Amino acid sequence: MRRRRKNKGGKRDPEMHQTKKGNQWYHRYAEGFAYGMKVHAGVDKDSGLIHSVVVTAGNVHDLTPVAELLHGDEQVVYDDAGYQGIAKRPEMAGNGAEFRVAMRPGKRRALPHTPEGRLLDLIETAKAHIRSKVEHSFRVIKQQFGFQKTRLLGLAKNRCKINVLAALTNLFQARRQLLEAARA
């Protein structure tokens, strides 16, 4: 029996969209093609716990939901290279946080082999270690809970599922501290 990929009207989910990166279409997200949705998460740099989640269609730029991910008490925000220019956006005007955005990979590879270049590379490495907390959360969602591709139609259903998975991820990542507190 074949799985139905379209709704009753015979059309694909109108809320889900596809993105095209570069000039070629691929069939796997890791190679540059995404159909459906994106999950954006705000993660605390100290604890690694997710404090906010936004689900958008696949064609929405990563910078669009950033204001929804911030809770307002941030002093420093770490982002990957896709968030270049975030401090200049109008919704970030009143935000007093300092944005530390990663350098673009090509620019980082072109750093000179001088003491200044090595220092800049070390700074980028430190940023990457802090940003990796977000990737740990996504690893738990994908590997521990098996959410590697969506099987639901509509952003509302997927948003509910992602919110539950984010809460479960927080419990999974804080399990040792919770067990220690229960024993005490």
C-alpha positions as CSV (number, residue, x, y, z in Angstrom):
1,M,0.0,0.0,0.0
2,R,1.4,3.4,-1.0
3,R,1.5,6.2,1.4
4,R,-0.5,9.2,0.5
5,R,1.7,12.3,0.0
6,K,-1.1,14.7,-1.0
7,N,-4.2,15.9,0.7
8,K,-7.8,14.9,-0.3
9,G,-7.8,17.6,-3.0
10,G,-4.9,15.9,-4.8
11,K,-2.5,18.7,-4.0
12,R,0.6,18.8,-1.9
13,D,0.5,20.5,1.5
14,P,0.1,24.3,0.7
15,E,1.8,25.3,3.9
16,M,5.0,23.4,3.2
17,H,7.4,24.8,0.6
18,Q,10.6,23.8,-1.0
19,T,13.9,25.7,-1.2
20,K,16.5,25.6,-3.8
21,K,20.1,26.3,-2.8
22,G,22.6,26.9,-5.5
23,N,21.7,25.9,-9.0
24,Q,20.9,22.2,-8.7
25,W,18.0,20.2,-7.2
26,Y,18.9,17.5,-4.8
27,H,16.8,14.9,-3.1
28,R,18.4,15.0,0.4
29,Y,18.3,18.0,2.7
30,A,22.0,17.5,3.7
31,E,23.0,18.1,0.1
32,G,21.0,21.3,-0.2
33,F,17.3,20.6,-0.9
34,A,14.6,20.9,1.7
35,Y,10.9,20.3,1.1
36,G,8.5,21.1,3.9
37,M,9.5,23.0,7.0
38,K,12.4,24.3,9.0
39,V,12.8,24.2,12.8
40,H,14.5,27.2,14.4
41,A,15.5,26.9,18.1
42,G,16.8,29.2,20.7
43,V,19.1,27.4,23.1
44,D,20.7,28.6,26.4
45,K,24.5,28.5,26.0
46,D,25.2,27.4,29.5
47,S,22.7,24.6,30.0
48,G,22.1,23.6,26.4
49,L,18.3,23.6,27.0
50,I,15.9,24.8,24.4
51,H,14.0,27.9,25.5
52,S,12.1,28.8,22.2
53,V,11.1,27.0,19.0
54,V,9.7,28.4,15.8
55,V,8.5,26.2,12.9
56,T,8.4,27.8,9.5
57,A,7.9,26.7,5.9
58,G,11.0,25.6,4.1
59,N,11.2,28.7,1.9
60,V,11.4,31.2,4.8
61,H,14.9,32.7,5.4
62,D,16.6,31.9,8.6
63,L,16.7,35.5,9.7
64,T,13.0,36.0,9.5
65,P,12.0,34.3,12.9
66,V,15.0,35.4,14.9
67,A,13.0,38.0,16.9
68,E,10.7,35.2,18.1
69,L,13.6,33.1,19.3
70,L,15.0,35.7,21.6
71,H,13.5,36.1,25.1
72,G,14.9,39.6,25.7
73,D,17.4,38.9,28.5
74,E,20.3,37.9,26.2
75,Q,23.5,39.7,26.5
76,V,25.3,37.8,23.7
77,V,23.8,35.9,20.8
78,Y,25.9,33.3,18.8
79,D,24.8,32.5,15.3
80,D,26.2,30.7,12.3
81,A,27.3,32.4,9.1
82,G,23.8,32.4,7.6
83,Y,22.8,35.1,10.1
84,Q,25.2,37.8,8.7
85,G,23.7,41.2,9.1
86,I,21.3,40.3,11.9
87,A,22.2,43.3,14.0
88,K,21.1,45.7,11.2
89,R,17.6,44.3,10.9
90,P,14.8,46.6,12.1
91,E,13.3,44.1,14.6
92,M,16.8,44.0,16.4
93,A,17.0,47.8,16.8
94,G,15.9,47.8,20.5
95,N,17.7,44.6,21.4
96,G,20.8,45.3,23.5
97,A,22.4,42.0,22.8
98,E,25.8,41.6,21.2
99,F,25.6,39.4,18.1
100,R,28.6,37.1,17.5
101,V,28.0,35.7,14.0
102,A,30.4,33.1,12.5
103,M,32.6,34.1,9.7
104,R,31.7,32.8,6.3
105,P,33.6,29.5,5.5
106,G,35.4,30.9,2.4
107,K,36.5,34.0,4.3
108,R,37.8,31.8,7.2
109,R,39.8,29.6,4.8
110,A,41.3,32.7,3.3
111,L,42.7,33.9,6.7
112,P,46.4,34.6,6.4
113,H,48.9,32.4,8.2
114,T,50.0,35.2,10.5
115,P,49.5,35.6,14.3
116,E,46.4,37.8,13.6
117,G,45.0,35.2,11.3
118,R,45.5,32.4,13.8
119,L,43.9,34.5,16.5
120,L,40.8,35.1,14.3
121,D,40.6,31.4,13.6
122,L,40.8,30.6,17.4
123,I,37.9,33.1,18.0
124,E,35.9,31.4,15.3
125,T,36.6,28.0,16.9
126,A,35.4,29.3,20.3
127,K,32.2,30.6,18.6
128,A,31.6,27.2,17.1
129,H,32.0,25.4,20.4
130,I,29.3,27.6,21.9
131,R,27.0,27.3,18.9
132,S,27.3,23.5,19.0
133,K,24.8,23.4,21.9
134,V,22.1,24.0,19.4
135,E,23.3,21.1,17.2
136,H,23.3,18.8,20.3
137,S,19.6,19.5,20.8
138,F,18.9,18.7,17.1
139,R,20.9,15.5,17.4
140,V,18.7,14.4,20.3
141,I,15.5,15.2,18.4
142,K,16.7,13.3,15.3
143,Q,18.6,10.4,16.9
144,Q,16.9,9.7,20.2
145,F,13.4,10.5,19.2
146,G,13.6,9.6,15.5
147,F,12.3,12.8,14.0
148,Q,14.3,12.9,10.9
149,K,11.5,13.7,8.4
150,T,8.0,14.9,9.0
151,R,5.1,12.6,8.3
152,L,2.4,15.1,9.1
153,L,0.6,17.5,6.8
154,G,0.4,21.1,7.9
155,L,2.6,23.4,9.9
156,A,0.2,23.4,12.9
157,K,0.5,19.7,13.5
158,N,4.2,19.7,13.0
159,R,4.6,22.7,15.3
160,C,2.8,20.8,18.1
161,K,5.0,17.8,17.6
162,I,8.2,19.9,17.6
163,N,7.2,21.6,20.8
164,V,6.7,18.2,22.5
165,L,10.0,17.0,21.1
166,A,11.7,20.2,22.4
167,A,10.3,19.6,25.9
168,L,11.4,15.9,25.8
169,T,14.8,17.0,24.6
170,N,15.2,19.3,27.5
171,L,14.3,16.5,29.9
172,F,16.7,14.1,28.1
173,Q,19.6,16.6,28.3
174,A,18.9,17.5,32.0
175,R,18.2,13.9,33.1
176,R,21.4,13.6,35.1
177,Q,20.7,16.8,37.1
178,L,17.1,15.7,37.6
179,L,18.1,12.3,38.9
180,E,20.7,13.8,41.2
181,A,18.1,16.3,42.6
182,A,15.6,13.4,43.1
183,R,18.2,11.4,45.1
184,A,19.1,14.3,47.4
